[in-house]
Amino acid sequence: MPPSEQWRPFPQRRRSEPASRTSVDGSPSAVAVSRVTLHRRVPERARLAPSMTSPPEYTWMSLTGPEKTRFLSVLAVHGAEEEPLIRQTAVNLIRGTHRDAHRERLERLHRFVRDNVQYHREPVEMFHYPSHTLLYGGDCDDHVALLGALAWSLKYPFRIVPVGDPEGPRHYTIELGYPEADTFRGDEHTRWMPAETTIDALPGESIEAAEARLFG
């Protein structure tokens, strides 16, 4: 069942925990994976003000590194297609641009998330739905899901890129594609632009290049 049908915000994962026992399809996991907590359905008001509700009920599941990467894409698509605040924000950000100014539009989305959405580490690492991240910030996982959602709400494709070991990435970044496409994965005509938001990376600058420029 897709997360949009079964779960509400705040999937949660801990990278440093021991290998979990099962994978998302219920089969035994052959590799070390991280645990993920998914928050069950809660009243609408709890999405933006969880502290106003009763203590949440959690269900634990495990994801491999590649499964986590795919799950972030699911969250981004959900944000683009099911969370009105995401589409509204994206449209406001590109207002005044020419309809064919694809790169300019994506650079605006990138700069907005980089400069205006709080980045913070989490004592217990969690996945958030994009509208929650838009309002409250998040870590690298949340930033890529939000930026992917903003892009896809305008039909610009995206791809989430794990940095380091794919089975246990040390970081997640994202690339945005243009022009518009029929699938969020893009097609043979898609041109890709790195869009790192957790450091002061320039539009189109890879995280490796940004780290070298900023930190030596």
C-alpha positions, 0 to 999 in steps of 0.5 A: 500500500502506498505511503499516501494511503497507509501512513501520515507524516514522520517516517523515521529511520536510524542509520546506526542501528543493528541489522533489522530482521525483515525487509519491506515486503516481509522477506528476510533481509540479507543485508544490514538495514536501518529501521524505519518508523512510520506514523499511522493516520492521525487527524488532519490538524496533527500533520502540522501540529503533532504536539496537539494530539495524543502520543502517536502509535508507531509501526517499525519496518526495515528498509535497505539503502536502495529501498530508502532511496526509492521511498524518498522518491515516493514521498516527493511524488506524494508531495507534488500530487497530494499536498496543495501547499507544495504546488502553491509554493512552486507556482509562486516561486516561478511567477514572472518567469518565461514558460520556457525558462526551465533552468531559471525556474529550477534555480529558483526552487533550489535557492528557495529550499537552500536559503529558506528551509531550515536544515537541521540534524535530528536526534532520532532521524525521521522522514517527513512529508514535503509540506511538513519540511516546508514549514518546519525544516528537516535533514538532507532526506527531507530536503531532497523530498521537498525539492523533488516535490516542488519540481515535480509539481511543475512536471520537472523530473528529479532523481534522488542521489545517495552519496557514499555506500548505496546500502548506507548512504552518508548523505542524500542529494538531488538532481533536477531535470528539464524540460518538463517530462511525463514521468518524474524519472525524466526521459532521453531528452532530460538535462540534469542539474545538481541541486544540493541544499544543505550547504551553500552550493551553487545551482548546478554545482555538485556536492563534491565541487561545493564541498571542495570550494567551501571547505578546501 
